[in-house]
Amino acid sequence: MIILNFSHPLTAEQLDQIEGLTGQPVEAVMDIPSQIDPAQPLAPQIVALVESLGIEPRRWQSEAFLVNLPSLNFSAAVLLAELHGRLGYFPPCLRLRSVPDSLMPRFEVAEILNLNHVRELARARREAG
């Protein structure tokens, strides 16, 4: 699995947690700076970020990707739309949480969000309603 990291660097401990939760080895982590220029339109900036990865169209649909979203909510929303278009589905995403009572600020992997499953459940509720 390849982690597309649009946030803070992941620690060795977090990578171990990810492997434990997914049951898959982390083959690579791509750290992508996600700063944007708020004075410019957002979508083209996100497209440029994704294009900068150099991932060929075939790889988008044949490899396993896990995403650590950027903190800025607007960037995260546009990034998810862009990735859905390239992958054909919503990618799974990391959710980190602070470790309680830690002396120094630390974060652990809380869960892997299966956004595609969330979407399918929502569609079922729409059809049932």
N, C-alpha and C positions, 0 to 999 in steps of 0.2 A: 504494500500500500504506500502511496505517496501522499505526504501531508503538504497541503498548500497553506502556509502559515502567513496570514496577513496581519498578525498581531505580534506580541512580545515573543522573544525566543523561548522555545520549549526546553525544559530541563530533561536530563536523563531519566529522572524519576517520573516525570510526566509521560515520556515516551514509553517507559515500562508499563505505566498504567494504561496507556492507549492500547498497547499490544495485548494486555490482559483482558481489556474490555472487548476488543474486536476479535481476538483469537488469530490475528494476522500480524506478520512481522512488518515493521516500518522499514521500507526499502530506502526511502529518501525523504528529507524535509527540505522544502523549497521556502526559504524566508523571503517574503516579498514586502518591501516597504509600501505602506498604504496611505501615505500622506497625500492629501489632495489640495488643490488650490480652490478655496471657497468662492473666489471671484469668477471662476470658469464653470461651464456646464459640467456636471458630474459624470454622466454616462460615457462621454468620450475618454475621460480620464481612467475610468474603470476598464474600459475596453483596452486602453493602452497598457494598463497594469497586467491584464491577462495575456495580451499579445506578447509582452516582454518575457513571458515564461518560455516561449519558443516551443510549446507543445503542439505537435502536429495533429490535425483533425482526427486521424485514425486512433491516435493514443487516447484522445478524450473519451472515445467510446469503447476502448478495450482495456484500460487500466483502472485500478481501484484508487480513487482519490478521497481523502478526508480533508475537510476545510476547517481552519481556525480563522473565523471571520474577523474583519477589522472592528475596532470598538465603535467607530462612528456609525450610527444606525443607518443613515442614508447610503453610505458606502456599502454597508452589508447588504442592504436591500437590492441595490443595483448589481452588486457582485453576484448575489444568488440568481437573479434573472439572467445575467450573462452566462453563468456556469450552467444553468438549466438548459439554455439554448445550445451550448456546446456538448453537454453530456447526454441530453435527452431526458434527464430526470433531476430532481433536487439532490445535491450531494449530501452525505452525512456530514454533520458539523460537530465540533468539540464544544462542550460547555465546561468552563473552568469555574472553580469557586475558591474563595479564600479559605485557608486552613485556620480553624478557630484556635485561639490562644497561642498562636505562634509569635515568638518574640520579634522576628523580622517578617515583613509581609511575604507570604508564600501562597501559592495557588496549586490546587490539585485538580485532576480531571474528575468532574462530577458525573458526566455521562456523555455518551455519543448520541447526538440527536439525529434520529432517522427521519429527516424531513419528508422524504418521499412516502414513507408509511403514514405520517401525519396527514399528508395530502390525500392519500387513498382513503383514510378513515373519514376525512371531511367530505369527500365526494360521496361516500356511502351515506353519510348523514343527510347530505343534500338530496340524494335520490330517495331516501326514506321519508323525508319531510314533505 
